[in-house]
Every structure is written in structure tokens, then in C-alpha cells.
Amino acid sequence: MDPYSTEPVALIEEVFPQDTNAYNTLFGGRLLSLMDKAGGIACAKFAHREFVTISIDTLTFIAPARQGDLLEVTGEVVFTSSHTACTKVTAYTMSKATWEKNIICEGYFFFVAIDSMMRPIPIPQYTPETDDEKDEWAKAKAIRENMLAQKAKRSS
């Protein structure tokens, strides 16, 4: 089974007053929600399956977004296993005047494909080709292995 698409997904939103805190910067939870959405859509586009979030890892907030900024959030599948996909999700602010991007946050979001009974189902497999894709694959694989090791520790 081949992937349907390996193209990234991009969402664009504007930061409105209701999205901000007392400092007129974007709530972290609002950004996290957009990032989760972009990652999930990227998985659905990749595999033509329904996915649910199972883990978010190495989320790094780099800079704030401010009221009035445009946000671009991109999600791209960088790793797969039999039932799971990992997307690297990156958020940028953009100037309305120049459309210049500045990175504000990135992280790895893991999703599992499910059927109508919420049971895991197989997905197409991603094959990295470039050196950058292989590096991202290795990072995501290491994150997943650490996540599984922590889960095993909690179970024992």
C-alpha cells in the first residue's frame, strides 16, 4: 500500500483578540490546537484514514505570536510504523505586508489510524529519500522508541 500524498499540509489563521492573553500574545494552547489539527490532516492526506493523537513530543516554543499576526502551521509526515504516523509540525508568523515567515514553534506529533470501532488499523508506509528526510525519520523513530520505553516502564 503506497501513501496517497507525502505533500505537507498548511493552515493559515489570523491571531484575533480572543486568541490572546493579557500580553496580546497567542495562548500556547490555541497554537497547540492548530498544530495538532495540521498534523492530523497531514496524516489523513497521507493515508486516507482517520487518525487520533497519541503523543506530542519535543515541542519547542521559540517566539510568541501577537494579536494581528498571521500564522502558518505546516504538518508533514516524517515517520510511520504499522499503525502510527509522526508529523513534524512547524508554526510560523507571517507579515501581511511581505509574507515573510518567522518560526515560532515546532514539535513531533504522533497519531494512530483507527477504524469506526476505534481500533488501530494499518497505514501506508513512508520511505524517506533525501538526507534531510532520513534525518527526520531517525529523530522521530528515536522519539517513538523512547515513548514506548517509558510506557513499558509505567506498565511494569
Solvent accessible surface area in square Angstrom, and as a share of the most:
residue,aa,sasa,rsa
1,M,134,0.60
2,D,118,0.61
3,P,41,0.26
4,Y,123,0.47
5,S,26,0.17
6,T,70,0.41
7,E,113,0.51
8,P,61,0.38
9,V,16,0.09
10,A,59,0.46
11,L,36,0.18
12,I,90,0.45
13,E,56,0.25
14,E,53,0.24
15,V,2,0.01
16,F,98,0.41
17,P,82,0.51
18,Q,140,0.62
19,D,14,0.07
20,T,15,0.09
21,N,49,0.25
22,A,101,0.78
23,Y,179,0.68
24,N,82,0.42
25,T,19,0.11
26,L,19,0.09
27,F,98,0.41
28,G,36,0.35
29,G,52,0.50
30,R,76,0.28
31,L,6,0.03
32,L,57,0.29
33,S,58,0.37
34,L,1,0.01
35,M,1,0.00
36,D,44,0.23
37,K,103,0.44
38,A,0,0.00
39,G,0,0.00
40,G,18,0.18
41,I,74,0.37
42,A,4,0.03
43,C,0,0.00
44,A,39,0.30
45,K,77,0.33
46,F,1,0.00
47,A,0,0.00
48,H,114,0.51
49,R,64,0.23
50,E,127,0.57
51,F,28,0.12
52,V,53,0.31
53,T,54,0.32
54,I,84,0.43
55,S,22,0.14
56,I,66,0.34
57,D,37,0.19
58,T,76,0.44
59,L,52,0.26
60,T,69,0.40
61,F,112,0.47
62,I,88,0.45
63,A,44,0.34
64,P,74,0.47
65,A,3,0.02
66,R,129,0.47
67,Q,81,0.36
68,G,31,0.30
69,D,40,0.21
70,L,20,0.10
71,L,2,0.01
72,E,18,0.08
73,V,0,0.00
74,T,30,0.17
75,G,0,0.00
76,E,65,0.29
77,V,8,0.05
78,V,11,0.06
79,F,8,0.03
80,T,3,0.02
81,S,19,0.12
82,S,68,0.44
83,H,62,0.28
84,T,14,0.08
85,A,0,0.00
86,C,0,0.00
87,T,0,0.00
88,K,48,0.20
89,V,0,0.00
90,T,13,0.07
91,A,0,0.00
92,Y,50,0.19
93,T,16,0.09
94,M,7,0.03
95,S,44,0.29
96,K,107,0.45
97,A,95,0.74
98,T,83,0.48
99,W,138,0.48
100,E,114,0.51
101,K,101,0.43
102,N,96,0.49
103,I,66,0.34
104,I,3,0.01
105,C,0,0.00
106,E,50,0.23
107,G,0,0.00
108,Y,18,0.07
109,F,0,0.00
110,F,1,0.00
111,F,4,0.02
112,V,20,0.12
113,A,0,0.00
114,I,18,0.09
115,D,39,0.20
116,S,111,0.72
117,M,129,0.58
118,M,128,0.57
119,R,139,0.51
120,P,80,0.50
121,I,37,0.19
122,P,78,0.49
123,I,6,0.03
124,P,1,0.01
125,Q,80,0.35
126,Y,19,0.07
127,T,98,0.57
128,P,23,0.15
129,E,133,0.60
130,T,75,0.43
131,D,111,0.58
132,D,109,0.56
133,E,58,0.26
134,K,104,0.44
135,D,82,0.43
136,E,28,0.13
137,W,62,0.22
138,A,57,0.44
139,K,104,0.44
140,A,0,0.00
141,K,91,0.39
142,A,58,0.45
143,I,22,0.11
144,R,58,0.21
145,E,91,0.41
146,N,83,0.42
147,M,38,0.17
148,L,78,0.39
149,A,48,0.38
150,Q,70,0.31
151,K,119,0.50
152,A,62,0.48
153,K,139,0.59
154,R,178,0.65
155,S,94,0.61
156,S,128,0.82
